[in-house]
């Protein structure tokens, strides 16, 4: 199981690094990038942690009616947490998409060009 967790953690870190790289390529306020990265990291972490707990408990419940009756509500809570993390990621994508699709003011572009020289 330890090898499996290490692999999951490496995959999670790769996802976060890919998102960080994506953010760095965007021309958006650094404060927004920082917040978006934090939301992404927290959501991915919440989803992964909830999945590990869900999976571990699920393995104990499968085929055992008594355990299912006792732990079913806890399993449902883990699924809710996973769903909330997914919803956070969806909302993050919507916020980034909204930010990237804003119309750009021509004067703002010229101001930016002038500042870079």
C-alpha positions in Angstrom: 0.0 0.0 0.0 2.9 2.4 0.7 4.1 2.2 -2.9 0.6 3.0 -4.1 0.4 6.0 -1.8 3.9 7.2 -3.0 2.7 6.9 -6.6 -0.5 8.8 -5.9 1.5 11.5 -4.1 3.9 11.9 -7.0 0.9 12.1 -9.4 -0.6 14.8 -7.2 2.6 16.8 -7.1 2.9 16.5 -10.9 -0.6 17.9 -11.3 0.1 20.8 -9.0 3.4 21.6 -10.8 1.6 21.4 -14.2 -1.0 23.9 -12.9 1.7 26.1 -11.5 3.4 26.2 -14.9 0.1 27.0 -16.6 -0.5 29.9 -14.2 2.9 31.3 -14.7 2.2 31.5 -18.5 -0.8 33.7 -17.8 -0.8 37.5 -17.8 -2.9 37.8 -14.6 -2.3 39.5 -11.3 0.2 37.6 -9.2 -2.3 37.7 -6.2 -4.9 35.9 -8.2 -2.4 33.4 -9.4 -1.3 32.7 -5.8 -4.9 32.3 -4.6 -5.8 30.1 -7.6 -2.8 27.9 -6.9 -3.8 27.6 -3.2 -7.4 26.7 -4.2 -6.1 24.1 -6.6 -3.6 22.6 -4.1 -6.2 22.4 -1.4 -8.8 20.9 -3.6 -6.5 18.2 -5.0 -5.2 17.4 -1.5 -8.8 17.2 -0.1 -9.9 15.0 -2.9 -6.8 12.7 -2.6 -7.1 12.4 1.2 -10.8 11.7 1.1 -10.3 9.1 -1.5 -7.6 7.3 0.5 -9.9 7.3 3.6 -12.9 6.2 1.5 -11.0 3.4 -0.2 -9.5 2.1 3.1 -12.9 2.0 4.8 -14.6 0.6 1.7 -12.3 -2.4 1.7 -13.4 -3.1 5.3 -17.1 -2.8 4.5 -17.4 -4.8 1.3 -19.2 -8.0 1.9 -19.9 -7.2 5.6 -23.5 -6.1 6.1 -22.9 -5.1 9.8 -20.0 -2.9 8.8 -21.9 -1.4 5.9 -24.7 -0.4 8.3 -22.2 1.2 10.7 -19.8 2.8 8.3 -22.1 3.6 5.4 -22.8 7.2 6.6 -19.0 7.8 7.0 -18.4 6.5 3.4 -21.1 8.9 2.2 -19.3 11.8 4.0 -16.1 10.9 2.2 -17.9 10.9 -1.1 -19.4 14.3 -0.3 -15.9 15.7 0.4 -14.6 14.3 -2.9 -17.6 15.9 -4.6 -17.0 19.2 -2.9 -13.4 19.2 -4.0 -14.4 18.4 -7.6 -16.9 21.3 -7.4 -14.1 23.6 -6.1 -12.0 22.6 -9.1 -14.9 23.2 -11.5 -15.5 26.7 -10.0 -11.8 27.5 -10.3 -11.8 26.6 -14.0 -14.8 28.9 -14.4 -13.1 31.8 -12.6 -9.9 31.3 -14.7 -12.0 31.1 -17.9 -13.9 34.2 -17.0 -10.7 36.1 -16.3 -9.1 35.0 -19.5 -12.1 35.9 -21.6 -12.4 39.5 -20.4 -12.2 42.0 -23.2 -8.9 43.8 -23.2 -8.8 47.5 -23.4 -6.5 48.8 -26.2 -5.2 51.7 -23.9 -4.3 49.1 -21.3 -2.3 47.1 -23.9 -0.4 50.3 -24.9 0.2 51.1 -21.3 1.7 47.7 -20.7 3.9 47.9 -23.8 5.1 51.3 -22.7 6.0 50.1 -19.2 8.1 47.2 -20.6 10.4 49.5 -22.6 
